[in-house]
Amino acid sequence: MSQEQLALELEISKTALVNWENNKSKPSIDNLMKICDFYETDIYSLLEDVSNVNFSNAQFKGSNYVINPNNSTINFTNSPEIVNSLLDNQNKISNLFVQQTKLFEKLLKESK
């Protein structure tokens, strides 16, 4: 099947398809569902090598190939960079809470 034919089947532009193939852009959730329906596969098989995909707010409209679409999360792998970034952010948040508490204590002492 040509790119033109596939783009017509998916109701997208050929440019969008080429950009997906060249990893210049990603398909929307709706377009992922069109791909699943066209190839008669489920979203989990389609994204099996993708990490940290969250569909919790997605609206799946009539796809036959989505199981439990209303609140789905896919986490196949967690890269060390993501984990370290989360830990770093958590430490920063904790430090902000400590600073905020000290500030409140100071303000309460000054107001007495």
Secondary structure as UniProt FT lines:
FT   HELIX           3..10
FT   HELIX           14..21
FT   TURN            22..23
FT   HELIX           29..39
FT   HELIX           43..46
FT   TURN            47..49
FT   STRAND          53..54
FT   TURN            56..57
FT   TURN            64..65
FT   HELIX           69..71
FT   STRAND          73..74
FT   HELIX           80..111
//
